[in-house]
Amino acid sequence: MTAATRNKVLSLYSRMFRIARNWQALSGVKQDTEAERNYIVLEARSLFRQNQKLTDQESVKRCIDECEARIEIGLHYRNPFPRASYLPPMGLATQKGRRLLGQQRLRRQAKPVYLQSQDDT
């Protein structure tokens, strides 16, 4: 990892904690604010630790883009939780084999950048 990339990742990491420290829930309820702050901190820690061993510049760039997108979306909508992607689960694939594999590939490609780290359910 280059020094510039390392600095960018560390600045994003510290930015996440600054956002969590100053976060206020839209409802104004103290319990909601604390729950959302805890979610931000735990999500940031888990994702950064999960990706700390990445060395490929392309995958690091994708993770940085995802982090920036999630920050901007969270601040804009005042909601720290990832926005849902409204793709029907295997809506077009009714057969097994090549069509199913093609549908899975299309779903991976259609996944928004801010949901790349989320598990497929």
C-alpha positions in Angstrom: 0.0 0.0 0.0 1.4 3.4 -0.9 1.8 6.2 1.6 -0.9 8.2 0.0 -3.4 5.3 0.2 -2.5 4.6 3.8 -3.1 8.2 4.7 -6.4 8.2 2.9 -7.5 5.0 4.7 -6.4 6.3 8.1 -8.2 9.6 7.5 -11.4 7.8 6.6 -11.1 5.7 9.7 -10.7 8.7 12.0 -13.5 10.5 10.1 -15.9 7.6 10.9 -15.2 8.0 14.6 -15.6 11.8 14.5 -19.0 11.3 12.7 -20.0 8.7 15.4 -19.0 11.1 18.2 -21.1 13.9 16.8 -24.0 11.8 15.5 -27.6 12.7 16.5 -30.5 10.5 15.6 -33.4 12.0 13.6 -35.9 11.0 16.3 -34.0 12.9 18.9 -34.4 10.0 21.4 -31.2 9.4 23.4 -31.4 5.6 23.1 -31.7 5.9 19.3 -28.7 8.2 19.2 -26.6 5.8 21.3 -27.7 2.8 19.2 -26.8 4.5 15.9 -23.5 5.7 17.3 -22.6 2.2 18.5 -23.6 0.9 15.0 -21.3 3.3 13.3 -18.3 2.5 15.5 -18.8 -1.3 15.3 -19.4 -1.3 11.6 -16.3 0.9 11.0 -14.1 -1.3 13.2 -15.3 -4.6 11.7 -15.0 -3.5 8.0 -11.6 -1.9 8.5 -10.3 -4.9 10.3 -11.8 -7.2 7.8 -10.0 -5.4 5.0 -6.7 -4.5 6.7 -4.8 -7.3 5.0 -5.7 -6.1 1.4 -2.7 -5.4 -0.7 -4.2 -5.2 -4.2 -4.6 -1.5 -5.1 -7.8 -2.1 -7.0 -9.5 -3.8 -4.1 -8.3 -1.1 -1.7 -9.7 1.5 -4.1 -13.1 -0.2 -4.1 -13.1 -0.3 -0.3 -12.2 3.4 -0.1 -15.0 4.3 -2.7 -17.5 2.2 -0.7 -16.5 3.9 2.6 -16.8 7.4 1.0 -20.2 6.5 -0.5 -21.6 5.2 2.8 -20.4 8.3 4.6 -22.0 10.6 2.1 -25.3 8.7 2.0 -25.4 8.4 5.8 -24.8 12.1 6.3 -27.3 13.1 3.6 -30.2 10.9 4.8 -29.2 11.1 8.5 -29.3 7.3 8.7 -26.2 5.3 9.4 -27.6 2.0 8.2 -26.9 1.0 4.6 -29.7 1.7 2.1 -31.4 -1.3 0.7 -31.0 -2.3 -2.9 -34.3 -3.2 -4.3 -33.3 -6.1 -6.6 -35.6 -9.1 -6.6 -33.8 -12.2 -5.4 -33.3 -14.3 -8.5 -36.4 -12.8 -10.1 -35.4 -13.6 -13.6 -33.8 -17.0 -13.2 -36.1 -19.9 -13.0 -33.8 -22.6 -14.3 -30.6 -24.1 -13.1 -27.3 -24.1 -14.9 -26.0 -21.3 -17.1 -29.0 -19.0 -16.7 -28.7 -19.2 -12.9 -25.0 -18.4 -13.1 -25.8 -15.5 -15.5 -28.4 -14.1 -13.1 -26.0 -14.3 -10.2 -23.3 -12.5 -12.2 -25.8 -9.8 -13.1 -26.8 -9.3 -9.5 -23.2 -8.9 -8.4 -22.7 -6.3 -11.1 -25.9 -4.5 -10.2 -25.0 -4.2 -6.5 -24.4 -0.5 -5.6 -20.9 0.5 -4.5 -22.1 1.3 -0.9 -23.3 -2.3 -0.4 -20.2 -4.2 -1.7 -19.2 -5.3 1.8 -22.6 -6.5 2.8 -23.3 -10.2 2.7 -25.8 -11.6 0.1 -28.9 -12.7 1.8 
